[in-house]
Amino acid sequence: MFDLSGRTIGRYRIGERLGQGGMAQVYKAYQPGLDRYVALKILHPHLTTDEDFAMRFQREGRAIAALEHPNIVRVYDFDTVDDLTFLVMEYLEGISLKARLRELANQQEQMALPEVVAIVYALAEALEYAEAIVETVREPLVVLDADLRVKSANKSFFSTFAVTSGQTLGRNIFELGNGQWDIPKLRSLLEGILAGNIKFEDFEVIYEFPQTGRKKMLVNASRLFIPGNQTKMILMTIDIRTLF
C-alpha cells in the first residue's frame, strides 16, 4: 500500500496516515494558507483512472458537502493533483469509535452507559438530519441490500407507488406492487452491480399508474460505498416521464 506521508500535494502538506480502506486512504494534512489541519481522503491511484470510480468519489464529496450538521464531518473541497484525486475534509481531534471499542476490548472493559448514550444520541441526530435531507429529493429512491431487499425508501417512493413502509421494507424489490420490477433484464443489471459493476443508467420500464395512466420510468442504480462498511448495498433512483 502506498504511503504519501511527508509529501506535499497542491496546497497541502501530508502528515500521518489516519486510516485506509478498499477505496481510499485518509491522511492528516496541513494547509498553510489558512493555517489549519485538514483530513485528505485520497482515492487509491489505480482507481483514479477509472472514470466511474472517480465520478462516484466526487459525487460522494458533493453530497456530504451539502450537509451542515455538527455531528457530520464537513467536506471543504475536491481536487486532482499529480494524478491523485482527493477530498479535503474537516480534521477532528481524537480517536474513532472503532478505535475506542478496540481499546476497551483490549482492556476487557465495557463502555460506560453515559458514553454509550452520548454516542447513540449524536448518531441519531446526524441520521435524522441526513434522512430529512433525503426526504426532500423529488425522485423516488430506494436502497437495496445484498439480497435485493429494500432497506429504506424515501417518501416520494411510497407516495408515487401508493405503498406503505410496511408493504415495502424488508421485501425483495421483485415482489413489490404487482410485480412491475420483476423484469429479467433489471434483475440481471442489479445482480451485476452486486458482482462488481459500479452502476447502470436509464433502464426503461413502462408502468401503468392507477390514477395518472401509463408512464415511462428511467431506472438508475449504483453501488453504495460506505467508509468502513463492506456490506454491499445499491441505491436505485427512478425518473418518471409522461408518455404522450
Secondary structure, 3 states (H helix, E strand, C coil): CCCCCCCEECCEEEEEEEEECCCEEEEEEEEHHHCEEEEEEEECHHHHCCHHHHHHHHHHHHHHHCCCCCCCCCEEEEEEECCEEEEEEECCCCCCHHHHHHHHHHCCCCCCHHHHHHHHHHHHHHHHHHHHHHHCCCCCEEEECCCCEEEEECHHHHHHCCCCHHHHCCCEHHHCCCCCCCCHHHHHHHHHHHHCCCEEEEEEEEEEECCCEEEEEEEEEEEEEECCEEEEEEEEEEEEEECC
